[in-house]
């Protein structure tokens, strides 16, 4: 974020990124990609947890 000299300039500095749709779209796309990359690992970990729980209940 840029430093601002006055409260008015700070307001202008904040309004620009808040109103920039492409900036928000870029962050949403990055979050979607991060989630997609983590999903497979999460599913494997969840499957392993269920298997270990079943083994511990049987033993």
C-alpha positions, -999 to 999 in steps of 0.1 A, spaced: 0 0 0 12 35 -7 19 60 20 -4 91 20 3 126 30 -33 135 41 -65 117 51 -81 128 18 -52 113 -2 -54 82 19 -91 79 10 -83 83 -27 -54 58 -24 -78 32 -8 -107 38 -32 -87 29 -63 -79 -7 -53 -114 -11 -37 -131 -3 -69 -107 -21 -92 -126 -52 -103 -96 -68 -121 -76 -67 -88 -104 -85 -70 -107 -110 -98 -70 -117 -97 -72 -124 -60 -103 -147 -65 -85 -166 -92 -54 -171 -70 -76 -183 -42 -94 -208 -65 -61 -221 -77 -47 -225 -42 -78 -244 -31 -76 -267 -61 -40 -275 -54 -48 -283 -18 -80 -304 -24 -63 -336 -35 -40 -336 -4 -69 -329 18 -89 -358 4 -59 -382 9 -55 -370 45 -92 -375 52 -92 -410 37 -61 -419 58 -78 -405 89 -109 -427 83 -88 -458 77 -67 -452 109 -99 -446 129 -114 -478 116 -83 -498 124 -81 -484 159 -118 -492 165 -112 -528 153 -81 -533 174 
